[in-house]
Amino acid sequence: MSGIHIDDVSRQFGDFTALEEVQLQVREGEFFSLLGPSGCGKTTLLNLIAGFLDPTRGRIMIGGKDVTGLPPYRRGLGIVFQDYALFPHLSVFDNVAYGLRIRKQPKKEIKRRVEEMLALVQLSSMADRRPHQLSGGQRQRVAIARALAIEPSVLLLDEPLSNLDAKLRKAMQTELRTIQRRTGVTTVLVTHDQEEALSLSDRIGILGHGRLQQVGTPLEVYRRPANRFVADFIGQVNLIQTAVAAERSTGRNRHAAIDYEIAAGVPLLLETTGSAEGSGLYMIRPERIKIALTAGNSGEANRAPGVISHVGYAGDQVRLHVQLAGKGELQVVASDPLFPVLPSAGDRCELYWDAEDVIALPPEGV
């Protein structure tokens, strides 16, 4: 196993800067995901690690060794591509054995290693089949087995699950993580699928506009985003531009009465832990907002009356848009059992939330 150190790496294509001053440490044995919107630079960064591209500036270290000038075949990497890139004329066994034969391993060692990898991905009974005789999930496992057969120091995954249907994709996410834990290989996954990155990763790097916006655990990037870009990109979010009207103390926490400026209107009381001086940007996740269809005491802190403007049923969840009088709209995600009968657009409701769920975001440019 080897860790990866990306040291002040930039990459330009003519006048276009795809990556700018990226500093990143992927720990040994870690499952690390690169996540971001299309064009953010995540595939460019993976290609730089693999050696398919050279950085315009900076260096790349793998296992403490500077590999910046080395071609891909000398970096000791295993790579799984989006389309799997299996040889259609070769059997499953021969596909997995390909890298070992290129490295001129003894026949006995090739046989032992291929059998070991096929057992790992649960395809021992399919060693003689051709790729066209396999399902999409089975072809994906063959590609992983081939990449792992050469005992790589690092495994690179370029959106390997994107060609699978939704149900199979979820099943393969579990399998992929299980395989990575068994082998302990340092793994870097490029994906545009947020749920995939959150469920698989030890840590996630969020790329945006060619820069690394935040690195953290799935919990950190979801609950404590570093800036507006990350907050807006990861999951659903309500972003609230505010102006503090007054502050008061309650027990050990300071709370702020905040003028809620989604749209013009009278102040709406929000309570946040800590100090909220001046104007600022806050966020609250839709699933952290509770909803009641019967009126309560709307004068309490962190409560607001509203009218439901949209209801979307998603099986395990109900997704609602709630219009607040003169205050714009908030998204709410509630679990299905909360409503014995689904509410309808036009129903009155009351929203409420806990102080710790209102998160202050840093000013733009910080």
Backbone hydrogen bonds in HBPLUS format (Angstrom, degrees):
<---DONOR---> <-ACCEPTOR-->    atom                        ^
c    i                          cat <-CA-CA->   ^        H-A-AA   ^      H-
h    n   atom  resd res      DA  || num        DHA   H-A  angle D-A-AA Bond
n    s   type  num  typ     dist DA aas  dist angle  dist       angle   num
A0063-GLY N   A0003-GLY O   2.87 MM  60  5.21 167.5  1.89 153.7 158.0     1
A0004-ILE N   A0026-VAL O   2.89 MM  22  4.91 157.5  1.94 138.2 145.8     2
A0026-VAL N   A0004-ILE O   2.78 MM  22  4.91 160.9  1.81 147.7 153.8     3
A0005-HIS N   A0061-MET O   2.84 MM  56  4.93 163.3  1.87 143.2 146.5     4
A0061-MET N   A0005-HIS O   2.89 MM  56  4.93 166.4  1.91 147.6 151.8     5
A0006-ILE N   A0024-LEU O   2.71 MM  18  4.90 172.3  1.72 159.5 161.4     6
A0024-LEU N   A0006-ILE O   3.00 MM  18  4.90 159.8  2.04 135.9 140.0     7
A0007-ASP N   A0059-ARG O   2.97 MM  52  5.32 167.6  1.98 169.3 168.7     8
A0059-ARG N   A0007-ASP O   3.16 MM  52  5.32 155.4  2.22 139.1 145.7     9
A0009-VAL N   A0022-VAL O   3.01 MM  13  4.94 155.6  2.07 137.7 132.6    10
A0022-VAL N   A0009-VAL O   2.84 MM  13  4.94 175.3  1.85 137.1 136.0    11
A0010-SER N   A0057-ARG O   2.98 MM  47  5.14 156.3  2.03 135.2 137.3    12
A0056-THR N   A0010-SER O   2.82 MM  46  5.60 139.0  1.99 140.5 150.6    13
A0057-ARG N   A0010-SER O   3.25 MM  47  5.14 156.9  2.31 134.9 132.6    14
A0011-ARG N   A0019-LEU O   3.00 MM   8  5.01 157.7  2.05 124.9 126.8    15
A0018-ALA N   A0011-ARG O   2.86 MM   7  5.64 136.0  2.06 150.4 164.5    16
A0019-LEU N   A0011-ARG O   3.22 MM   8  5.01 161.0  2.26 137.9 140.1    17
A0013-PHE N   A0016-PHE O   2.74 MM   3  5.15 162.8  1.77 158.1 163.8    18
A0016-PHE N   A0013-PHE O   3.09 MM   3  5.15 157.3  2.14 126.3 123.2    19
A0020-GLU N   A0210-GLY O   2.81 MM 190  5.64 151.4  1.89 157.2 148.5    20
A0030-GLU N   A0027-ARG O   3.17 MM   3  5.40 157.5  2.22 132.4 130.1    21
A0187-THR N   A0030-GLU O   2.86 MM 157  6.17 170.5  1.87 161.8 165.1    22
A0202-ASP N   A0031-PHE O   2.78 MM 171  5.33 169.9  1.79 151.4 154.9    23
A0032-PHE N   A0187-THR O   2.80 MM 155  6.02 177.7  1.80 162.4 161.6    24
A0189-LEU N   A0032-PHE O   2.82 MM 157  6.25 157.8  1.87 152.9 160.6    25
A0033-SER N   A0203-ARG O   3.17 MM 170  6.66 158.7  2.22 147.9 153.8    26
A0205-GLY N   A0033-SER O   2.82 MM 172  6.19 164.1  1.85 168.0 173.6    27
A0034-LEU N   A0189-LEU O   2.71 MM 155  6.07 161.4  1.74 163.0 167.4    28
A0191-THR N   A0034-LEU O   3.19 MM 157  6.45 165.6  2.21 171.1 169.3    29
A0035-LEU N   A0205-GLY O   2.95 MM 170  6.13 171.8  1.96 163.8 165.9    30
A0207-LEU N   A0035-LEU O   2.88 MM 172  6.17 163.5  1.91 160.1 165.8    31
A0040-CYS N   A0037-PRO O   3.17 MM   3  5.66 141.6  2.33 143.9 139.8    32
A0210-GLY N   A0040-CYS O   3.25 MM 170  5.35 135.2  2.46 127.9 135.8    33
A0045-LEU N   A0041-GLY O   2.99 MM   4  6.19 154.0  2.05 147.6 154.0    34
A0046-LEU N   A0042-LYS O   3.06 MM   4  6.36 153.9  2.13 143.3 150.2    35
A0047-ASN N   A0043-THR O   2.90 MM   4  6.13 158.5  1.95 149.9 155.4    36
A0048-LEU N   A0044-THR O   2.97 MM   4  6.23 140.2  2.13 142.5 153.6    37
A0049-ILE N   A0045-LEU O   3.04 MM   4  6.35 155.4  2.11 147.9 153.6    38
A0050-ALA N   A0046-LEU O   2.91 MM   4  6.17 156.6  1.96 148.1 155.2    39
A0051-GLY N   A0047-ASN O   2.96 MM   4  5.98 132.0  2.20 133.3 144.6    40
A0052-PHE N   A0047-ASN O   2.91 MM   5  5.10 132.7  2.13 152.2 157.3    41
A0053-LEU N   A0047-ASN O   3.30 MM   6  5.66 143.8  2.44 123.6 118.7    42
A0067-VAL N   A0060-ILE O   2.92 MM   7  5.90 157.4  1.97 158.2 165.7    43
A0062-ILE N   A0065-LYS O   2.89 MM   3  5.32 156.4  1.95 150.5 150.4    44
A0065-LYS N   A0062-ILE O   3.09 MM   3  5.32 163.8  2.12 109.7 114.2    45
A0070-LEU N   A0067-VAL O   2.93 MM   3  5.15 161.3  1.97 115.0 121.3    46
A0074-ARG N   A0071-PRO O   3.09 MM   3  5.69 159.5  2.13 120.0 126.4    47
A0075-ARG N   A0072-PRO O   3.10 MM   3  5.46 166.5  2.12 119.4 120.3    48
A0153-SER N   A0076-GLY O   2.86 MM  77  5.82 155.7  1.92 165.0 172.3    49
A0078-GLY N   A0154-VAL O   2.92 MM  76  6.27 163.5  1.94 160.1 164.8    50
A0156-LEU N   A0078-GLY O   2.73 MM  78  6.09 166.6  1.74 163.9 166.5    51
A0080-VAL N   A0156-LEU O   2.88 MM  76  6.32 156.3  1.94 162.4 170.4    52
A0158-ASP N   A0080-VAL O   2.91 MM  78  6.19 174.3  1.91 175.3 177.3    53
A0084-TYR N   A0081-PHE O   3.13 MM   3  4.94 162.4  2.16 103.3 107.9    54
A0090-LEU N   A0087-PHE O   3.22 MM   3  5.56 161.8  2.25 112.5 118.1    55
A0095-ASN N   A0091-SER O   2.87 MM   4  6.09 149.5  1.96 149.7 158.4    56
A0092-VAL N   A0129-ARG O   2.76 MM  37  5.75 132.5  1.99 159.0 174.4    57
A0096-VAL N   A0092-VAL O   3.08 MM   4  6.31 164.4  2.11 153.6 156.6    58
A0093-PHE N   A0127-ALA O   2.90 MM  34  4.78 157.9  1.95 144.8 137.4    59
A0097-ALA N   A0093-PHE O   2.92 MM   4  6.12 145.3  2.04 144.0 154.9    60
A0098-TYR N   A0094-ASP O   3.07 MM   4  5.91 117.5  2.47 134.0 145.9    61
A0098-TYR N   A0095-ASN O   3.32 MM   3  5.29 151.7  2.40  97.8 105.9    62
A0100-LEU N   A0097-ALA O   3.07 MM   3  5.35 119.6  2.45 105.8 121.0    63
A0101-ARG N   A0097-ALA O   2.99 MM   4  6.23 154.1  2.05 160.9 169.2    64
A0102-ILE N   A0098-TYR O   3.02 MM   4  6.33 157.3  2.08 154.1 160.5    65
A0103-ARG N   A0099-GLY O   3.19 MM   4  6.37 142.7  2.33 134.4 143.7    66
A0105-GLN N   A0100-LEU O   3.10 MM   5  5.64 165.4  2.13 150.9 154.3    67
A0104-LYS N   A0101-ARG O   2.87 MM   3  4.76 157.1  1.92 103.6 109.1    68
A0109-GLU N   A0106-PRO O   3.06 MM   3  5.28 116.4  2.48 101.7 116.8    69
A0110-ILE N   A0106-PRO O   2.89 MM   4  6.22 154.4  1.96 155.3 163.8    70
A0111-LYS N   A0107-LYS O   2.93 MM   4  6.16 166.4  1.95 154.0 156.9    71
A0112-ARG N   A0108-LYS O   2.98 MM   4  6.15 162.8  2.01 146.1 151.1    72
A0113-ARG N   A0109-GLU O   2.90 MM   4  5.97 164.2  1.93 147.8 152.4    73
A0114-VAL N   A0110-ILE O   2.89 MM   4  5.99 166.4  1.91 155.2 158.9    74
A0115-GLU N   A0111-LYS O   3.04 MM   4  6.09 165.4  2.07 147.6 152.1    75
A0116-GLU N   A0112-ARG O   3.02 MM   4  6.15 149.9  2.11 141.1 149.8    76
A0117-MET N   A0113-ARG O   2.97 MM   4  6.23 155.7  2.03 148.1 154.0    77
A0118-LEU N   A0114-VAL O   2.88 MM   4  6.10 164.2  1.91 157.1 161.2    78
A0119-ALA N   A0115-GLU O   3.04 MM   4  6.12 149.6  2.13 140.1 147.9    79
A0120-LEU N   A0116-GLU O   3.05 MM   4  6.26 147.4  2.16 138.3 147.5    80
A0121-VAL N   A0117-MET O   3.06 MM   4  6.40 150.7  2.14 150.2 156.5    81
A0123-LEU N   A0118-LEU O   2.74 MM   5  4.98 174.6  1.75 151.1 152.8    82
A0122-GLN N   A0119-ALA O   3.19 MM   3  4.82 159.0  2.23  96.7 102.4    83
A0126-MET N   A0123-LEU O   2.97 MM   3  5.37 161.9  2.00 116.7 122.7    84
A0129-ARG N   A0126-MET O   3.16 MM   3  5.47 161.3  2.20 112.8 118.6    85
A0133-GLN N   A0130-ARG O   2.94 MM   3  5.51 157.6  1.99 120.8 128.2    86
A0134-LEU N   A0131-PRO O   3.05 MM   3  5.39 163.3  2.08 117.7 119.8    87
A0139-ARG N   A0135-SER O   2.94 MM   4  6.24 158.6  1.99 155.5 161.1    88
A0140-GLN N   A0136-GLY O   3.02 MM   4  6.22 152.8  2.10 144.1 151.7    89
A0141-ARG N   A0137-GLY O   3.10 MM   4  6.36 148.6  2.20 139.2 147.1    90
A0142-VAL N   A0138-GLN O   2.98 MM   4  6.29 147.1  2.09 145.6 154.7    91
A0143-ALA N   A0139-ARG O   3.02 MM   4  6.33 157.6  2.07 148.9 154.1    92
A0144-ILE N   A0140-GLN O   3.08 MM   4  6.40 151.2  2.16 143.5 151.2    93
A0145-ALA N   A0141-ARG O   2.88 MM   4  6.09 160.2  1.92 146.5 152.1    94
A0146-ARG N   A0142-VAL O   2.86 MM   4  6.12 158.0  1.91 152.7 158.4    95
A0147-ALA N   A0143-ALA O   3.05 MM   4  6.23 155.3  2.11 141.8 148.4    96
A0148-LEU N   A0144-ILE O   2.94 MM   4  6.17 150.7  2.03 149.9 158.0    97
A0149-ALA N   A0145-ALA O   2.91 MM   4  5.92 133.0  2.14 143.5 155.4    98
A0151-GLU N   A0148-LEU O   2.92 MM   3  5.29 157.7  1.97 119.5 122.9    99
A0155-LEU N   A0186-THR O   2.77 MM  31  6.14 164.0  1.80 162.4 168.0   100
A0188-VAL N   A0155-LEU O   2.90 MM  33  6.36 158.5  1.95 162.9 169.6   101
A0157-LEU N   A0188-VAL O   2.83 MM  31  6.12 163.9  1.86 164.1 163.6   102
A0190-VAL N   A0157-LEU O   2.82 MM  33  6.14 166.1  1.84 174.9 178.4   103
A0159-GLU N   A0190-VAL O   2.93 MM  31  5.53 141.8  2.08 147.3 154.1   104
A0162-SER N   A0159-GLU O   3.44 MM   3  5.67 169.0  2.45 111.3 114.5   105
A0164-LEU N   A0161-LEU O   3.16 MM   3  5.65 167.8  2.17 120.1 122.9   106
A0169-ARG N   A0165-ASP O   2.80 MM   4  5.87 154.0  1.87 158.7 167.7   107
A0170-LYS N   A0166-ALA O   3.20 MM   4  6.44 155.4  2.26 145.9 149.9   108
A0171-ALA N   A0167-LYS O   3.22 MM   4  6.54 158.7  2.27 145.2 150.9   109
A0172-MET N   A0168-LEU O   2.84 MM   4  6.08 156.7  1.90 153.5 159.9   110
A0173-GLN N   A0169-ARG O   2.93 MM   4  6.15 139.4  2.09 143.4 154.4   111
A0174-THR N   A0170-LYS O   3.37 MM   4  6.70 156.9  2.43 146.5 149.9   112
A0175-GLU N   A0171-ALA O   3.16 MM   4  6.51 158.1  2.21 143.1 149.3   113
A0176-LEU N   A0172-MET O   2.78 MM   4  5.85 162.2  1.81 149.4 154.2   114
A0177-ARG N   A0173-GLN O   3.08 MM   4  6.27 161.6  2.12 147.7 152.0   115
A0178-THR N   A0174-THR O   3.00 MM   4  6.20 153.9  2.07 145.4 153.1   116
A0179-ILE N   A0175-GLU O   2.88 MM   4  6.14 160.9  1.92 155.1 159.4   117
A0180-GLN N   A0176-LEU O   2.99 MM   4  6.21 160.0  2.03 147.2 152.8   118
A0181-ARG N   A0177-ARG O   3.00 MM   4  6.19 156.7  2.05 147.2 152.9   119
A0182-ARG N   A0178-THR O   3.02 MM   4  6.26 153.1  2.10 146.7 154.1   120
A0183-THR N   A0179-ILE O   3.01 MM   4  6.24 157.7  2.07 152.0 157.4   121
A0184-GLY N   A0180-GLN O   2.75 MM   4  5.62 148.4  1.84 144.9 154.6   122
A0197-ALA N   A0193-ASP O   3.11 MM   4  6.43 162.1  2.14 153.3 157.6   123
A0198-LEU N   A0194-GLN O   2.89 MM   4  6.09 166.2  1.91 157.3 161.2   124
A0199-SER N   A0195-GLU O   2.96 MM   4  6.01 155.7  2.02 146.7 152.6   125
A0200-LEU N   A0196-GLU O   3.05 MM   4  6.03 146.1  2.17 147.3 155.2   126
A0201-SER N   A0197-ALA O   3.19 MM   4  5.68 159.7  2.23 146.0 149.5   127
A0204-ILE N   A0216-GLY O   2.74 MM  12  5.58 160.5  1.77 158.9 161.4   128
A0216-GLY N   A0204-ILE O   3.07 MM  12  5.58 155.0  2.13 148.8 156.1   129
A0206-ILE N   A0214-GLN O   2.83 MM   8  5.32 168.9  1.84 164.2 167.8   130
A0213-GLN N   A0206-ILE O   2.73 MM   7  5.49 145.8  1.84 160.3 172.0   131
A0208-GLY N   A0211-ARG O   2.92 MM   3  5.46 162.6  1.95 156.1 161.5   132
A0211-ARG N   A0208-GLY O   3.05 MM   3  5.46 165.2  2.07 115.9 120.4   133
A0220-GLU N   A0217-THR O   3.02 MM   3  5.09 114.1  2.47  98.5 114.4   134
A0221-VAL N   A0217-THR O   3.03 MM   4  6.34 168.5  2.04 169.3 169.5   135
A0222-TYR N   A0218-PRO O   3.14 MM   4  6.14 146.1  2.26 141.2 150.1   136
A0223-ARG N   A0219-LEU O   2.85 MM   4  5.80 166.7  1.87 149.8 154.4   137
A0224-ARG N   A0220-GLU O   2.74 MM   4  5.11 147.3  1.85 134.3 144.6   138
A0231-ALA N   A0227-ASN O   3.06 MM   4  6.29 170.8  2.07 156.9 159.9   139
A0232-ASP N   A0228-ARG O   2.84 MM   4  5.90 162.7  1.87 156.6 160.4   140
A0233-PHE N   A0229-PHE O   2.92 MM   4  6.01 139.4  2.09 141.9 153.4   141
A0234-ILE N   A0230-VAL O   2.95 MM   4  5.94 173.4  1.96 159.9 160.2   142
A0238-ASN N   A0284-ILE O   3.04 MM  46  5.34 151.8  2.12 138.8 147.7   143
A0284-ILE N   A0238-ASN O   3.04 MM  46  5.34 145.2  2.17 142.4 152.6   144
A0240-ILE N   A0282-TYR O   2.78 MM  42  5.02 171.6  1.78 147.5 149.0   145
A0282-TYR N   A0240-ILE O   2.86 MM  42  5.02 162.2  1.90 142.2 148.3   146
A0261-GLU N   A0241-GLN O   2.91 MM  20  5.43 152.5  1.98 166.1 173.4   147
A0242-THR N   A0280-GLY O   2.80 MM  38  5.32 167.3  1.82 170.9 171.3   148
A0280-GLY N   A0242-THR O   3.17 MM  38  5.32 154.7  2.24 123.5 128.8   149
A0243-ALA N   A0259-ASP O   3.11 MM  16  5.06 141.1  2.27 132.9 143.4   150
A0259-ASP N   A0243-ALA O   2.75 MM  16  5.06 163.5  1.77 151.9 151.4   151
A0244-VAL N   A0278-GLY O   3.30 MM  34  5.52 157.5  2.35 120.2 126.9   152
A0245-ALA N   A0257-ALA O   2.84 MM  12  5.64 155.1  1.90 153.5 161.8   153
A0246-ALA N   A0257-ALA O   3.32 MM  11  5.24 155.2  2.38 141.0 143.2   154
A0257-ALA N   A0246-ALA O   2.82 MM  11  5.24 159.9  1.86 150.2 156.4   155
A0248-ARG N   A0255-HIS O   2.99 MM   7  5.51 165.0  2.01 156.2 159.7   156
A0255-HIS N   A0248-ARG O   2.82 MM   7  5.51 176.8  1.83 171.4 171.6   157
A0250-THR N   A0253-ASN O   3.00 MM   3  5.64 179.0  2.00 178.6 178.9   158
A0253-ASN N   A0250-THR O   3.23 MM   3  5.64 145.4  2.36 138.5 132.9   159
A0361-LEU N   A0281-LEU O   2.85 MM  80  5.54 172.5  1.85 161.6 159.0   160
A0283-MET N   A0359-ILE O   2.82 MM  76  5.21 143.4  1.95 141.4 153.6   161
A0359-ILE N   A0283-MET O   2.89 MM  76  5.21 162.2  1.92 159.9 159.5   162
A0288-ARG N   A0285-ARG O   2.97 MM   3  5.41 155.4  2.04 114.3 122.3   163
A0289-ILE N   A0286-PRO O   3.29 MM   3  5.57 163.4  2.32 107.6 112.5   164
A0333-VAL N   A0286-PRO O   3.15 MM  47  5.14 165.7  2.17 100.5  99.7   165
A0290-LYS N   A0352-TYR O   2.86 MM  62  5.33 164.7  1.88 176.8 171.6   166
A0352-TYR N   A0290-LYS O   3.06 MM  62  5.33 152.2  2.14 139.1 143.0   167
A0292-ALA N   A0350-GLU O   2.89 MM  58  5.22 153.7  1.96 151.5 159.7   168
A0350-GLU N   A0292-ALA O   2.77 MM  58  5.22 147.3  1.87 152.9 161.8   169
A0300-GLU N   A0297-ASN O   3.16 MM   3  5.97 173.0  2.17 124.3 126.4   170
A0353-TRP N   A0302-ASN O   3.21 MM  51  5.66 139.4  2.38 145.3 154.3   171
A0304-ALA N   A0351-LEU O   2.87 MM  47  5.23 149.5  1.96 146.8 151.0   172
A0351-LEU N   A0304-ALA O   2.84 MM  47  5.23 175.0  1.84 152.9 152.6   173
A0306-GLY N   A0349-CYS O   2.98 MM  43  5.42 162.4  2.01 144.6 142.9   174
A0349-CYS N   A0306-GLY O   2.93 MM  43  5.42 157.0  1.99 151.3 149.0   175
A0307-VAL N   A0323-GLN O   2.87 MM  16  5.17 155.4  1.93 142.3 149.9   176
A0323-GLN N   A0307-VAL O   2.75 MM  16  5.17 163.7  1.78 156.9 151.1   177
A0308-ILE N   A0347-ASP O   2.88 MM  39  5.48 167.6  1.89 166.8 166.0   178
A0346-GLY N   A0308-ILE O   2.67 MM  38  5.35 167.0  1.69 153.6 156.5   179
A0309-SER N   A0321-HIS O   2.76 MM  12  5.50 167.0  1.78 152.2 156.7   180
A0321-HIS N   A0310-HIS O   3.02 MM  11  5.04 151.6  2.10 137.2 140.3   181
A0312-GLY N   A0319-ARG O   2.71 MM   7  4.89 150.0  1.80 147.6 156.5   182
A0319-ARG N   A0312-GLY O   2.75 MM   7  4.89 171.8  1.76 156.5 156.3   183
A0314-ALA N   A0317-GLN O   2.85 MM   3  5.16 168.5  1.86 163.6 161.4   184
A0316-ASP N   A0314-ALA O   3.06 MM   2  5.89 123.2  2.39 110.8  94.9   185
A0336-ASP N   A0316-ASP O   3.15 MM  20  5.21 155.2  2.21 122.2 119.9   186
A0318-VAL N   A0334-ALA O   2.75 MM  16  5.23 158.3  1.79 158.8 162.4   187
A0334-ALA N   A0318-VAL O   2.93 MM  16  5.23 170.6  1.94 155.8 157.1   188
A0320-LEU N   A0332-VAL O   2.79 MM  12  5.10 174.6  1.79 162.0 163.6   189
A0332-VAL N   A0320-LEU O   2.85 MM  12  5.10 160.3  1.88 152.0 152.9   190
A0322-VAL N   A0330-LEU O   2.87 MM   8  5.35 169.7  1.88 159.9 163.5   191
A0330-LEU N   A0322-VAL O   2.95 MM   8  5.35 159.8  1.99 149.3 154.3   192
A0324-LEU N   A0328-GLY O   2.87 MM   4  5.67 167.9  1.89 168.2 172.3   193
A0327-LYS N   A0324-LEU O   2.95 MM   3  5.09 174.5  1.96 124.4 124.9   194
A0338-LEU N   A0335-SER O   3.12 MM   3  5.71 156.1  2.18 117.0 124.3   195
A0339-PHE N   A0336-ASP O   3.26 MM   3  6.19 160.3  2.30 129.1 130.9   196
A0347-ASP N   A0344-SER O   3.06 MM   3  5.75 164.0  2.09 141.1 142.3   197
A0357-ASP N   A0354-ASP O   3.08 MM   3  5.56 155.0  2.14 112.5 120.3   198
A0358-VAL N   A0355-ALA O   3.18 MM   3  5.75 169.6  2.19 118.5 121.6   199
A0366-VAL N   A0363-PRO O   3.16 MM   3  5.82 154.9  2.23 142.4 142.2   200
